[in-house]
Amino acid sequence: MKIKLTPIGTIHTPYADDAPFTNFENAEGEFFIELNKEYSDGLHLLNKLNYCYILFHFHKPKREPRMRVFPPRGNGIEVGLWATRSPNRINPIGLTIARIIKIEDNRIYTGGLDILDGTPLLDIKPYIRDFDMKEDSNLGWIETNISPPDKWQELQP
């Protein structure tokens, strides 16, 4: 089966080649999502929300996906691809939550994003606190205190 996705716009950030993994929400610079004009009517009442999910296409992967990876904040532990937010994926679809600052015409101005400039936008969905916040969520493997393997440096991608 083939699945066809059509970009609905473009994401604009100050990042040409590398986007930060952390502390990007208050980053300096201009961050906005530009919808294709034909989809701008779908923004009606999105401005009543504080946040939205942004689904996008990782259009500049740095390497081929692997089923086991060493995440940047993983303290040297190896984890499965599906337990990470690595941009190097089988289906290069990204997800982030954006703070909505304002909406003008076909543009959503946001707080900082962890996305490269020119990234194709696939979808926007509302972030609704009562539906999306899970009280019992945790940090999973991130909160474990596992020592790095002896040959960790050799195993890095």
C-alpha positions in Angstrom: 0.0 0.0 0.0 1.3 3.5 -0.8 0.3 6.5 1.2 0.4 10.0 -0.4 0.7 13.0 1.8 0.3 16.6 0.5 2.0 19.4 2.4 -0.4 22.1 3.4 2.2 24.8 4.0 5.7 25.5 5.1 7.3 26.1 8.5 9.7 29.0 9.0 12.4 29.1 11.6 15.9 30.6 12.0 17.4 27.1 11.7 18.9 26.2 8.3 20.7 23.0 9.2 20.5 22.2 12.9 17.5 22.7 15.3 17.9 22.5 19.1 16.7 19.4 20.9 15.9 21.3 24.1 15.1 24.8 25.4 13.7 25.9 22.1 10.3 27.2 23.3 11.7 30.6 24.2 14.3 30.8 21.4 14.9 34.1 19.7 14.0 34.7 16.1 10.9 34.6 14.0 8.9 31.4 14.0 5.8 31.0 11.9 3.8 28.4 10.0 2.6 29.5 6.6 -0.4 27.6 5.3 -1.1 27.4 1.6 -3.7 30.1 0.9 -6.4 27.6 -0.1 -6.3 26.1 3.5 -6.3 29.3 5.5 -10.1 29.2 6.2 -9.4 26.1 8.3 -7.6 28.3 10.8 -11.0 29.7 12.0 -11.0 29.8 15.8 -7.6 28.2 16.2 -6.6 31.5 17.7 -8.8 30.6 20.7 -6.3 27.9 21.7 -2.9 28.5 23.4 -1.2 25.5 21.7 -1.4 23.2 18.7 0.3 20.1 17.4 2.4 20.5 14.3 2.9 17.4 12.1 5.7 17.8 9.6 7.9 16.0 7.1 11.6 15.6 8.1 12.9 16.8 4.8 16.6 16.9 5.7 17.5 13.6 7.5 21.1 13.4 8.5 21.4 9.6 8.2 19.4 6.4 7.5 17.1 5.2 10.3 18.4 2.5 12.6 16.3 0.4 14.9 18.7 1.1 17.9 20.1 4.5 18.6 22.0 6.5 21.2 19.8 9.6 21.9 21.6 12.9 22.7 20.2 13.0 26.3 20.4 9.2 26.8 23.5 9.2 29.0 25.0 6.8 26.5 22.3 4.1 26.7 21.0 2.4 23.5 17.3 2.5 23.0 14.9 1.4 20.2 14.0 4.0 17.5 10.4 4.0 18.5 11.4 5.0 22.1 13.0 8.2 20.7 12.1 11.4 18.9 15.0 10.9 16.4 14.4 12.7 13.1 15.9 9.7 11.2 12.8 7.5 10.9 11.3 5.0 8.5 8.4 7.4 7.8 10.0 10.8 8.4 7.1 12.4 10.2 7.7 14.9 13.0 5.5 16.1 15.8 5.9 19.1 18.1 3.7 21.3 20.2 3.7 25.0 19.2 2.6 27.9 21.4 0.2 30.1 19.3 1.2 33.7 19.6 -1.1 35.2 16.9 -2.7 34.3 13.6 -2.7 36.7 10.7 -4.1 35.7 7.3 -2.5 32.3 6.5 0.3 32.6 9.1 0.4 31.2 12.6 3.1 33.0 14.6 4.5 30.7 17.3 7.0 30.5 20.1 10.3 28.6 19.3 10.1 25.4 17.4 12.5 22.5 17.0 12.2 22.4 13.3 14.3 23.4 10.3 13.4 26.4 8.1 11.5 25.4 5.0 10.1 22.2 6.5 6.9 20.9 4.8 3.8 21.1 7.0 1.6 18.1 7.0 -1.1 18.9 9.5 -2.2 21.0 12.4 -4.3 19.7 15.3 -5.5 21.5 18.4 -3.7 20.7 21.7 -6.6 20.5 24.2 -5.5 20.2 27.9 -8.3 17.9 29.1 -7.8 15.5 26.2 -4.1 15.6 25.6 -2.5 15.8 29.1 -2.0 12.4 30.7 -1.7 12.7 34.5 0.3 9.4 34.8 2.8 10.1 32.0 6.4 9.6 32.8 9.9 10.0 31.4 10.4 6.3 30.7 14.1 5.4 29.9 15.1 9.1 30.3 14.6 8.9 34.0 16.7 5.8 34.5 20.2 6.1 35.7 22.1 3.6 33.5 25.9 4.0 33.1 27.2 4.3 29.5 28.6 1.1 28.0 32.5 0.8 28.0 32.7 1.3 24.3 30.1 4.0 24.0 32.3 6.4 22.0 32.9 3.6 19.4 29.2 3.0 19.1 28.1 6.6 18.4 26.7 7.3 15.0 
